[in-house]
Amino acid sequence: MRKTFRQPQDALTPAAFAVEAAETWALERSGKLSEDLFRLTALWYVNFVRQPEPAERKTRYVMKVAQAQNYGIAAGFTPTLPDPDSSLVGADTRQILKHRRCRDYIERTALVDLVIGLVSRQADQQRTLDGTPHAKYVTRGQIFAEEAERILQRKGSTYVKSRTPRVLVIGATAGIIGALVRCGLHVSATDLWPEVVGRELGGVSVENGKTANARLMKEVDLAIITGMTLPNRTLPRLMTLAKRHNTSTVIWAITGRNFGHYYTEHGADCVISDPSPFLLLPGAATMAIWRRQG
């Protein structure tokens, strides 16, 4: 029997959208599984800069990848990147977390992401992107636009706050913003990166998230939120605003690529797992989509 759809004001549990809460959930569910699944075989520390399209922003990130039978990933703006801690490699990822051996929240998120991926349900849909990097970039934007329209339709016109549905993109990127604009949606965008604030991306001027997110979350019907808000610890506050103002949410999970089950179980409407920056490498890539069922 299909569950009755709940509005975000009823479905969201904001406190669950913290690294600590997700870690507890993952460790409890994984307690009886073999340690072979969680043996850390590699820990990658990566500095990178990317600009997939001329009209797109340049991004400079620190990325940490925790690898075992699968992998977990997290990115952030940490300005310096030390050498990886070689003593962690070979250990049970769960024990690293339990004994607080992580250096920072980015590393902790990557390790939780690894564990959570082994104790979660499969995605509701897999989308394979192939062709040129440009073709994959365009298709990715379309996937976000399609999911936004799906959520707004399910939300129902009674709960839409204005004649034209409003969408906020937290973690501005031109491809996704432009795809939403082309669907006829009213789009706002915010970011915390100073080099992006004030720029126009996808036809929308990017505002400062520190000052604009609270106002915009009240006004919009749907927020698309970058997964980087998990390790920078702003995600619980954003979900509190979403619950208060009945704003639907999509989490754009580059950071926390395996969190789809967890996030939707705790009230997010949709999670789109994006294998960036590997998405735009040659060859096919898969994006996974989880949708809240009730």
ABEGO torsion letter per residue (X at the ends): XBBBBBBAAAABBAAAABAAAAAAAAAAAAAABBAAAABBABBBBBBBBBBABAABBBBBBBBBBBBBABBBBBBBABABBBBBBAAABGBBAAAAAAAGABABAAAAAAAAAAAAAAABBBBABBBBBBEBAAAAAAAAAAAAAAAAAAAAAAAEAAABABABBBBBBBGBBAAAAAAAAAAGBBBBBBBABAAABGBBBGGBBBBBAAAAAAAAAAABABBBBBAAAAAAGAAAAAAAAAAAAGBBBBBBBABGAAAAAAAAAAGBABBBBBAOAAAABBEBBBBBBBBBAX
